[in-house]
Structure formats: C-alpha cells, structure tokens
Amino acid sequence: MGSNREQQLVDKIRQLLPDSKKKYTWVDIEKTDKLQDLAFELTSTYFGDFFTTQQQASIDRLQAAACFLNFLHTIADCENDEAEADEGHYGLWLLTVSNQEERLMHLNQLADCLLLFKRTMGSIEVLQKEDAALRADAKKMSNEINFYQEEIASNKEQIELYKTEIKKQTGIKVDTLKQIEKLNIDITRTQNNYATLEKTDNELDSTLEALKAREKLLESQLMVSSLNDILCENGNYLKENAK
C-alpha cells in the first residue's frame, strides 16, 4: 500500500474515532494486535449504544445500525458461531480475512461506510432539529389558526347580531315609510279640501257682494217708492184742501 493510500486510511479512521482516540497512526492499523483494538474501538463507538439502549434508540437508528452490523458479517463471510452470538466481537471479522492487504481493504471499505453512516446520522440529527423546529412552528401556527377561527366565529356571531338589528331597523323604516305615505295622503286630501273650501269661500264672497249690491238697489228702490207715496199723499192732501 502506498504512503498516500495509507495516509488516507489513517485520516478516515481518525475522523471516525472520538476526539480522545484520534491518536491512531499507521502502525495501529498495520499491526494485527493493534488492529484488533481498533476494530473493537470502531464497533464500540458506532454500535455499542445500540446494544445497551435499544429501547431508547429511535427505530431509524436501530435499522441503520442493523444494516452496518449485517455489513460487518457479510463482507468477511464470518462463520464463527460464537462470534456471531456475542455482539461485542463483531469487530473481529477484520481478523478473519486471509492477509493484511485484504484486512486493510475491508477496513478501508468499512471506514467509507462508517463515514457515510456518520454523515447520515449527522444529517438525521440536523433534520430532527429542523423537524422539531418545524413542528414547533406548526404548533404555533395551529394555535394562531385556532385563535383566528375563534375570532371568525365571534365575528360571525356579531355579524348575525348586526343582521338582526338591521332587519329590525329595516322593519321600523318600512313602518315609518308607510306612516309617512299615509300622512302624505292625508296632507294631500287636506290640501284638496282646503282648495275646495277656498273656492267655496270665494264663491260665497262673490254671492255676498252681489247680495250687497242688490240690497243697495232695493234700498234705493224703496226710498224712491216711499218718496212717490209721500208725494202722492201730499198731492191728494193738497187736492182735498183745495176743495
């Protein structure tokens, strides 16, 4: 294995281990006894929690861990029943391959898979945080929607009250219009009656003037008739005295 490939594998392994364990060097990977420790370290780091806290882990994380554990078995074609029965020995598959080159090849593949797993779980955690934030926003929006729905319901009730009041006021307005119409009819009738009375009054005034003129004429005629009677009487008297 060239130095560049060796350094790349070392860098991959260092990315996978906790900060306190990142002092691994090429010697730790190259030597079989140290490789065993590294295998246990990787297994413990990425899968130990799933063996002890399965009830608390999410289903997604358990499924992801199961996929990688299956990879640990199949890639090495491990036939050791005792190793399969003991979860703590899953990392020993690295020691079952025939030579160092194959062990390093499988370790490189495992490192790639675990890096992908690490990035995936990191993405899942980010998505979980985003999901929690979105759920919080959704709950807030739901509360706001409920608030606005209550406001809408209250406004609908107020609108119904306004409609009832408007209907009531409209009824009063209709009654008032009917009364005004009736009063207008009465006023028109009164005006017509007044016009008739005024016409009659004018006719009576004309008749009265005619009667007054006739009265004066009769008075004049009466005075003339009386004067004639007096003259006739005086003439008769004079005639009697002349005899």
C-alpha positions as CSV (number, residue, x, y, z in Angstrom):
1,M,0.0,0.0,0.0
2,G,1.5,3.4,-1.0
3,S,2.0,6.1,1.6
4,N,-0.7,8.2,0.1
5,R,-3.3,5.4,0.5
6,E,-2.0,4.7,3.9
7,Q,-2.4,8.3,5.0
8,Q,-5.9,8.5,3.5
9,L,-6.9,5.4,5.5
10,V,-5.4,6.9,8.7
11,D,-7.3,10.2,8.1
12,K,-10.5,8.3,7.6
13,I,-10.0,6.3,10.8
14,R,-9.2,9.5,12.7
15,Q,-12.4,11.0,11.5
16,L,-14.4,8.1,12.8
17,L,-13.0,7.9,16.3
18,P,-13.8,10.2,19.3
19,D,-11.5,13.1,19.9
20,S,-9.7,11.3,22.8
21,K,-8.9,8.3,20.4
22,K,-7.7,10.2,17.4
23,K,-4.0,9.5,18.0
24,Y,-4.1,6.3,15.9
25,T,-1.3,6.0,13.4
26,W,-0.5,3.7,10.5
27,V,1.2,1.3,12.9
28,D,-2.0,0.9,14.8
29,I,-3.7,-0.2,11.6
30,E,-0.9,-2.3,10.2
31,K,-0.2,-4.5,13.3
32,T,-2.7,-7.3,13.9
33,D,-2.9,-6.9,17.7
34,K,-3.4,-3.2,17.4
35,L,-5.9,-3.7,14.6
36,Q,-8.0,-5.8,17.0
37,D,-8.1,-2.9,19.4
38,L,-9.1,-0.6,16.6
39,A,-11.8,-3.0,15.4
40,F,-13.3,-3.1,19.0
41,E,-13.0,0.7,19.2
42,L,-14.9,1.3,16.0
43,T,-17.5,-1.3,16.9
44,S,-18.0,0.3,20.4
45,T,-18.1,3.8,19.0
46,Y,-20.7,3.2,16.4
47,F,-22.7,0.2,17.6
48,G,-22.2,-0.1,21.4
49,D,-25.0,2.2,22.3
50,F,-27.4,0.2,20.2
51,F,-26.7,-3.0,22.2
52,T,-27.3,-1.3,25.6
53,T,-30.1,1.2,24.8
54,Q,-32.2,-0.4,22.1
55,Q,-35.5,0.6,23.9
56,Q,-34.4,4.3,24.0
57,A,-33.0,4.4,20.4
58,S,-35.2,5.5,17.5
59,I,-36.3,2.9,15.0
60,D,-34.4,4.7,12.3
61,R,-31.1,4.5,14.2
62,L,-31.7,0.8,15.0
63,Q,-32.3,0.0,11.4
64,A,-29.2,1.9,10.3
65,A,-27.1,0.0,12.9
66,A,-28.6,-3.3,11.8
67,C,-27.6,-2.6,8.2
68,F,-24.0,-1.9,9.2
69,L,-23.8,-4.9,11.6
70,N,-25.0,-7.0,8.7
71,F,-22.3,-5.5,6.6
72,L,-19.7,-6.5,9.2
73,H,-20.9,-10.1,8.9
74,T,-21.3,-10.4,5.1
75,I,-18.1,-8.6,3.9
76,A,-15.9,-11.0,5.8
77,D,-18.2,-14.1,5.4
78,C,-17.6,-14.9,9.1
79,E,-18.6,-18.5,10.1
80,N,-17.7,-18.3,13.7
81,D,-21.0,-19.0,15.6
82,E,-19.6,-17.9,18.9
83,A,-18.5,-14.6,17.4
84,E,-22.0,-14.1,15.9
85,A,-23.6,-14.8,19.2
86,D,-21.6,-12.2,21.1
87,E,-22.3,-8.7,19.8
88,G,-19.1,-7.4,21.4
89,H,-17.0,-9.5,19.0
90,Y,-18.5,-8.2,15.7
91,G,-15.4,-6.2,15.1
92,L,-13.2,-9.4,15.0
93,W,-14.3,-10.0,11.4
94,L,-11.3,-7.9,10.5
95,L,-9.0,-10.6,11.8
96,T,-10.7,-13.4,9.9
97,V,-9.5,-12.5,6.4
98,S,-6.5,-14.2,4.9
99,N,-3.9,-11.5,4.8
100,Q,-3.1,-7.9,5.7
101,E,-3.9,-6.5,2.3
102,E,-7.4,-7.9,2.4
103,R,-7.8,-6.8,6.0
104,L,-6.8,-3.2,5.1
105,M,-9.1,-3.3,2.0
106,H,-12.0,-4.3,4.1
107,L,-11.1,-1.8,6.8
108,N,-11.0,0.9,4.1
109,Q,-14.5,-0.2,2.9
110,L,-15.7,-0.2,6.5
111,A,-14.3,3.3,7.0
112,D,-16.1,4.6,3.9
113,C,-19.4,3.0,5.2
114,L,-19.0,4.4,8.7
115,L,-18.1,7.8,7.4
116,L,-21.3,7.7,5.3
117,F,-23.2,6.4,8.4
118,K,-21.7,9.2,10.5
119,R,-22.7,11.9,7.9
120,T,-26.1,10.3,7.5
121,M,-26.7,10.3,11.3
122,G,-25.5,13.9,11.5
123,S,-27.9,14.8,8.7
124,I,-30.7,12.9,10.6
125,E,-29.9,14.9,13.7
126,V,-30.0,18.1,11.8
127,L,-33.2,17.1,10.1
128,Q,-34.6,16.1,13.5
129,K,-33.8,19.5,14.9
130,E,-35.3,21.1,11.8
131,D,-38.3,18.8,12.2
132,A,-38.6,19.8,15.9
133,A,-38.4,23.5,14.9
134,L,-41.0,23.0,12.1
135,R,-43.3,21.1,14.5
136,A,-42.9,24.0,17.0
137,D,-43.8,26.4,14.2
138,A,-46.6,24.2,13.1
139,K,-48.0,24.1,16.6
140,K,-47.6,27.9,16.8
141,M,-49.4,28.3,13.5
142,S,-52.1,25.8,14.6
143,N,-52.6,27.9,17.8
144,E,-52.8,31.0,15.7
145,I,-55.3,29.3,13.3
146,N,-57.4,28.3,16.3
147,F,-57.3,31.8,17.6
148,Y,-58.3,33.3,14.3
149,Q,-61.0,30.6,13.9
150,E,-62.4,31.7,17.3
151,E,-62.2,35.3,16.2
152,I,-64.0,34.4,12.9
153,A,-66.7,32.6,14.9
154,S,-67.0,35.6,17.2
155,N,-67.2,37.9,14.2
156,K,-69.9,35.7,12.6
157,E,-72.0,35.9,15.8
158,Q,-71.5,39.7,15.8
159,I,-72.5,39.8,12.1
160,E,-75.6,37.8,12.8
161,L,-76.5,40.3,15.6
162,Y,-75.9,43.2,13.2
163,K,-78.1,41.5,10.5
164,T,-80.9,41.0,13.1
165,E,-80.6,44.6,14.2
166,I,-80.5,45.8,10.5
167,K,-83.6,43.7,9.8
168,K,-85.3,45.2,12.8
169,Q,-84.3,48.7,11.8
170,T,-85.4,48.0,8.3
171,G,-88.8,46.9,9.6
172,I,-89.1,50.1,11.6
173,K,-88.1,52.1,8.5
174,V,-90.7,50.3,6.4
175,D,-93.4,51.1,9.1
176,T,-92.2,54.7,9.2
177,L,-92.3,55.0,5.4
178,K,-95.9,53.6,5.4
179,Q,-96.8,56.2,8.1
180,I,-95.2,58.9,6.1
181,E,-97.0,57.8,3.0
182,K,-100.3,57.8,4.9
183,L,-99.6,61.3,6.2
184,N,-98.8,62.5,2.7
185,I,-102.1,61.1,1.6
186,D,-103.9,62.9,4.5
187,I,-102.0,66.1,3.7
188,T,-102.9,65.9,0.0
189,R,-106.6,65.3,1.0
190,T,-106.5,68.2,3.4
191,Q,-104.9,70.4,0.7
192,N,-107.6,69.4,-1.7
193,N,-110.3,70.1,0.9
194,Y,-108.7,73.4,1.6
195,A,-108.7,74.3,-2.1
196,T,-112.4,73.3,-2.3
197,L,-113.2,75.4,0.8
198,E,-111.2,78.3,-0.5
199,K,-113.1,78.1,-3.9
200,T,-116.4,77.9,-2.0
201,D,-115.4,80.9,0.2
202,N,-114.5,82.9,-2.9
203,E,-117.9,82.0,-4.4
204,L,-119.7,83.0,-1.2
205,D,-117.8,86.3,-1.2
206,S,-118.9,86.9,-4.8
207,T,-122.5,86.0,-3.8
208,L,-122.3,88.2,-0.8
209,E,-121.1,91.1,-2.9
210,A,-124.0,90.5,-5.3
211,L,-126.4,90.4,-2.4
212,K,-125.0,93.7,-1.0
213,A,-125.3,95.3,-4.4
214,R,-128.9,94.0,-4.7
215,E,-129.6,95.3,-1.2
216,K,-128.4,98.7,-2.1
217,L,-130.5,98.6,-5.2
218,L,-133.6,97.6,-3.2
219,E,-132.9,100.3,-0.7
220,S,-132.7,102.8,-3.5
221,Q,-135.9,101.5,-5.0
222,L,-137.6,101.5,-1.6
223,M,-136.6,105.1,-1.0
224,V,-137.9,106.1,-4.4
225,S,-141.2,104.2,-3.8
226,S,-141.6,105.8,-0.4
227,L,-140.9,109.3,-1.8
228,N,-143.5,108.7,-4.5
229,D,-146.0,107.6,-1.9
230,I,-145.3,110.7,0.1
231,L,-145.7,112.9,-2.9
232,C,-148.9,111.2,-3.9
233,E,-150.2,111.6,-0.4
234,N,-149.2,115.2,-0.3
235,G,-150.9,115.8,-3.7
236,N,-154.1,114.2,-2.5
237,Y,-154.0,116.3,0.6
238,L,-153.5,119.5,-1.3
239,K,-156.3,118.4,-3.6
240,E,-158.6,117.9,-0.6
241,N,-157.7,121.2,0.9
242,A,-158.3,123.0,-2.4
243,K,-161.9,121.9,-2.4
